[in-house]
Amino acid sequence: MPPPFARMAADPLRWTLLRELASGDRRVRELVSLAGQPQNLVSYHLGQLRASGLVGARRSSFDGRETYYRLDLARCAEALAAAGTALHPGLWLSAASPAPPAGGGWTGCTVLFACTGNSARSQAAEALAQARSAGRVRAFSAGSHPKPLHPNAVRVMASRGIDLAGRQSKHLSVFSGRRFDYVLTLCDRVREVCPEFPGHPGYSHWSIPDPAASGGSDQDSYPAFEAMAAELETRIGFWLAAAGAAPAQATIREA
């Protein structure tokens, strides 16, 4: 019998949903439009994908009546690796380092991360993209309603060897008219108000909860900041690979 990932991905509609969710978090109505299939059929197959653990869901922080679906890329990588070894035990994932940029020049991309406050999520994403790309990404961040940098954002990134201290929050208008290769919105509210940028950048949405939304003391909310940083680190690792900006890429080889 084929392994679970192969069975899930074999259905044409489920494969379409996986491909669309690989590029960003989506609502059901968006997936219905992209797949060109009835809502009840899309919802059924989303339920199958959720039951398999490949897809997760979160209520929208902008409109609690809607749900954002997201692809668990780490789980997909594990499932794909398991499918490979089920086919042949010599198939495995290994890291391959690409050649350095010709002449030592910068050949990467530019990205803007946006959230509401620019006080945690987008600041952390900006710093992670810069640090984990080994200079292949020029990252920026801004918010629709900027607030001071949250001390827990500084602490959680310091635990990852990244210093956010002294960074200033910025409004999205600071980057008005600027060209980016990619624009990533990190909260559901800012997705609804994010301005258009020139040059038709690649837009993606990651529905990530505001770690400060639960309130309480900094000590009480710290686990939410840790969860935010862990999710961003995973997502950015996969995004860097997709953008061709990762310092090491995963390839499947035969031993």
DRENSEVO-550550 format. One record per residue (C-alpha): y negated, x, z; residue number from 1; chain. Coordinates in steps of 0.02 Angstrom, whole numbers, plus 50000, padded with zeros to 5 digits. Last residue first. Layout:
REM DRENSEVO-550550
v  u  w  num  cadena
Y  X  Z  NUM  A
...
END
This chain:
REM DRENSEVO-550550
v  u  w  num  cadena
49674  51159  49929  255  A
49603  51023  49819  254  A
49417  50996  49829  253  A
49302  50852  49869  252  A
49120  50901  49884  251  A
48995  50881  50026  250  A
48824  50958  49999  249  A
48735  51095  50093  248  A
48547  51130  50100  247  A
48518  50946  50061  246  A
48377  50904  49941  245  A
48471  50824  49797  244  A
48397  50655  49839  243  A
48570  50583  49875  242  A
48614  50731  49987  241  A
48449  50716  50080  240  A
48480  50530  50104  239  A
48651  50563  50181  238  A
48580  50682  50310  237  A
48430  50568  50334  236  A
48542  50422  50381  235  A
48641  50522  50509  234  A
48488  50601  50589  233  A
48398  50435  50590  232  A
48542  50350  50680  231  A
48552  50487  50811  230  A
48363  50485  50838  229  A
48359  50297  50861  228  A
48507  50299  50981  227  A
48421  50434  51085  226  A
48261  50332  51085  225  A
48358  50180  51147  224  A
48438  50288  51282  223  A
48262  50341  51339  222  A
48201  50163  51371  221  A
48243  50158  51557  220  A
48176  50333  51590  219  A
48014  50294  51499  218  A
47996  50143  51611  217  A
48027  49966  51555  216  A
47989  49893  51384  215  A
48129  49838  51268  214  A
48020  49867  51115  213  A
48003  50055  51143  212  A
48155  50099  51038  211  A
48087  49998  50890  210  A
48244  49942  50799  209  A
48291  50025  50633  208  A
48303  49921  50474  207  A
48306  50058  50342  206  A
48214  50010  50183  205  A
48205  50103  50019  204  A
48068  50127  49889  203  A
48084  50257  49750  202  A
47908  50303  49698  201  A
47822  50211  49554  200  A
47686  50340  49516  199  A
47551  50263  49623  198  A
47588  50189  49795  197  A
47606  50005  49832  196  A
47558  49955  50008  195  A
47682  49922  50149  194  A
47644  49751  50224  193  A
47815  49665  50227  192  A
47912  49827  50249  191  A
47801  49865  50398  190  A
47873  49720  50494  189  A
48055  49759  50457  188  A
48048  49936  50522  187  A
48092  50103  50444  186  A
48006  50094  50275  185  A
48053  50237  50159  184  A
47937  50290  50018  183  A
48006  50416  49893  182  A
47938  50532  49758  181  A
47765  50517  49831  180  A
47594  50505  49748  179  A
47436  50481  49851  178  A
47318  50338  49812  177  A
47311  50279  49992  176  A
47389  50410  50106  175  A
47267  50392  50250  174  A
47277  50203  50224  173  A
47451  50205  50302  172  A
47369  50242  50470  171  A
47408  50405  50560  170  A
47483  50456  50727  169  A
47443  50634  50781  168  A
47567  50772  50816  167  A
47529  50876  50970  166  A
47708  50889  51033  165  A
47837  50846  50900  164  A
47942  51003  50925  163  A
48117  50998  50848  162  A
48266  51084  50932  161  A
48372  50928  50941  160  A
48335  50900  51126  159  A
48152  50923  51080  158  A
48173  50773  50966  157  A
48225  50662  51110  156  A
48085  50725  51221  155  A
47943  50705  51095  154  A
48002  50530  51049  153  A
48014  50492  51234  152  A
47832  50541  51255  151  A
47779  50407  51128  150  A
47653  50470  51000  149  A
47494  50367  51016  148  A
47488  50203  50920  147  A
47460  50169  50736  146  A
47459  49990  50669  145  A
47523  49998  50489  144  A
47602  50167  50523  143  A
47612  50339  50445  142  A
47733  50480  50407  141  A
47745  50632  50293  140  A
47888  50737  50226  139  A
47887  50884  50106  138  A
48071  50908  50070  137  A
48168  51062  50011  136  A
48107  51166  50159  135  A
48276  51187  50244  134  A
48314  51003  50217  133  A
48364  50971  50398  132  A
48198  51024  50473  131  A
48082  50934  50354  130  A
48184  50775  50348  129  A
48206  50779  50537  128  A
48019  50798  50569  127  A
47971  50654  50455  126  A
48109  50544  50525  125  A
48053  50577  50704  124  A
47872  50534  50662  123  A
47930  50379  50568  122  A
48032  50314  50714  121  A
47922  50364  50862  120  A
47734  50331  50869  119  A
47696  50292  50689  118  A
47658  50119  50761  117  A
47725  50000  50628  116  A
47844  50107  50528  115  A
47825  50215  50373  114  A
47913  50372  50310  113  A
47831  50453  50159  112  A
47933  50570  50050  111  A
47897  50718  49938  110  A
48028  50810  49838  109  A
48105  50983  49817  108  A
48077  51125  49696  107  A
47974  51243  49804  106  A
47974  51420  49737  105  A
48093  51562  49783  104  A
48097  51621  49603  103  A
48230  51494  49560  102  A
48268  51382  49709  101  A
48421  51440  49808  100  A
48594  51401  49737  99  A
48684  51256  49817  98  A
48791  51275  49973  97  A
48961  51190  49967  96  A
49029  51105  50122  95  A
49209  51045  50121  94  A
49295  50877  50113  93  A
49484  50874  50091  92  A
49620  50834  49964  91  A
49774  50938  49999  90  A
49865  50798  50088  89  A
49870  50698  49925  88  A
49839  50511  49900  87  A
49832  50472  50086  86  A
49724  50627  50105  85  A
49597  50554  49985  84  A
49599  50382  50064  83  A
49569  50459  50235  82  A
49421  50557  50164  81  A
49351  50396  50091  80  A
49370  50306  50257  79  A
49282  50446  50351  78  A
49141  50452  50223  77  A
49126  50262  50229  76  A
49115  50266  50418  75  A
48974  50394  50406  74  A
48890  50289  50272  73  A
48885  50133  50380  72  A
48805  50018  50250  71  A
48669  49905  50315  70  A
48642  49717  50316  69  A
48476  49646  50373  68  A
48479  49473  50449  67  A
48354  49332  50436  66  A
48303  49200  50564  65  A
48228  49333  50676  64  A
48086  49359  50553  63  A
47995  49525  50571  62  A
48118  49607  50689  61  A
48256  49559  50568  60  A
48423  49530  50652  59  A
48543  49674  50627  58  A
48704  49690  50527  57  A
48842  49818  50497  56  A
48946  49863  50345  55  A
49098  49978  50329  54  A
49179  49913  50488  53  A
49317  49820  50395  52  A
49264  49656  50474  51  A
49087  49687  50411  50  A
49151  49714  50234  49  A
49251  49553  50239  48  A
49101  49458  50308  47  A
48994  49529  50169  46  A
49125  49463  50049  45  A
49107  49287  50117  44  A
48917  49297  50120  43  A
48912  49349  49937  42  A
49026  49204  49890  41  A
48923  49078  49989  40  A
48762  49147  49916  39  A
48816  49123  49735  38  A
48827  49280  49626  37  A
48699  49380  49525  36  A
48736  49536  49628  35  A
48554  49588  49643  34  A
48490  49412  49675  33  A
48625  49371  49802  32  A
48599  49541  49884  31  A
48414  49504  49904  30  A
48450  49332  49977  29  A
48574  49409  50098  28  A
48447  49534  50166  27  A
48458  49718  50120  26  A
48464  49890  50201  25  A
48448  50036  50081  24  A
48520  50128  49930  23  A
48701  50123  49991  22  A
48679  49937  50021  21  A
48670  49907  49833  20  A
48825  50011  49798  19  A
48925  49929  49937  18  A
48875  49756  49877  17  A
48927  49798  49699  16  A
49094  49865  49761  15  A
49120  49705  49860  14  A
49086  49606  49702  13  A
49206  49708  49596  12  A
49349  49704  49724  11  A
49429  49876  49730  10  A
49308  49941  49863  9  A
49392  49847  50005  8  A
49570  49889  49953  7  A
49527  50072  49923  6  A
49442  50083  50091  5  A
49591  50004  50180  4  A
49722  50125  50110  3  A
49826  50068  49959  2  A
50000  50000  50000  1  A
END
